[in-house]
Amino acid sequence: MEDICARVGFNIRKIRERKKLSQEQVANFADLHRAYMGQIERGEKNIGLKNLEKIAKALKVNIKEFF
């Protein structure tokens, strides 16, 4: 079974790349640290719901797209 953190991180990265945004840009829009964004995208962090919502708003997508 694939790890949920890795799956969500992968989907965030794909959406970010599709929108041609850097990790730093999304982190700034979401008021998060760029290094934290990298950890999320690599599936190293178990992201909280509030931060997930911030990233969704920064990417202008519905949270369900991450799953």
Secondary structure, 3 states (H helix, E strand, C coil): CCCHHHHHHHHHHHHHHHCCCCHHHHHHHHCCCHHHHHHHHCCCCCCCHHHHHHHHHHHCCCHHHHC
